[in-house]
């Protein structure tokens, strides 16, 4: 019996494994780093402000937890720009609002897409009724004199440079589509808010205030639930 067959077979197997290893695709170091990168974050993250009004807390049984029933939603969806070291973001004097308006006639009250406002119930601002529905929100900026605007102008969900009728942010804004304009009370806060924020404050089931904060400026507008 020949005994040199085993070494020959072993060499053949090792050679085959080596050849396969050479043929196997290798991931370049740069590509490996790219695969490990986290998804890119938006510079102005999306935000939501929401509340419910007109409902009541009920308790079906003495041992049951209370439930809120019959409420109607009010919600704002927007993007939240960050200061990142910038100062006097709204400017002063004749330049007030120019930085955030970015060439548009009004401020988008946020960043990126047009800020949207949804209400399931009519709301009354300064004696004027805003019917239930969905609206775009803009702010006309003047020193210590902000005007909140609700608009029915069409808006873009994805930016199109050729679109001239629908808004992206406040680009293409047309006052002819305004549904309601209401003055806001603008003032100064002692603390600087880093990220633009919209919220509902001093709420009851009959109404409250819509508030906007950025840097040391805070602006509010009261409203009540209509019928």
Secondary structure, DSSP 8 states (H G I E B T S, - for coil): --SSHHHHHHHHHHHHHHHHHHHS----HHHHHHHH------SS-EEEEEEEES-EEE-SSTTS--EEES-EEEEEEEE--B-TT---TT--GGGTTHHHHTTSSSB-SSSSS--EEEESS-EEETTEEE-SEEEEEEEE--TT-EEEEEE---B-SS--TT--SSBBTTBT--GGGEEEEEEEEEEEEEEEEEEEEEEEEEEETTEEEEEEEEEEEEEEEEEEE--
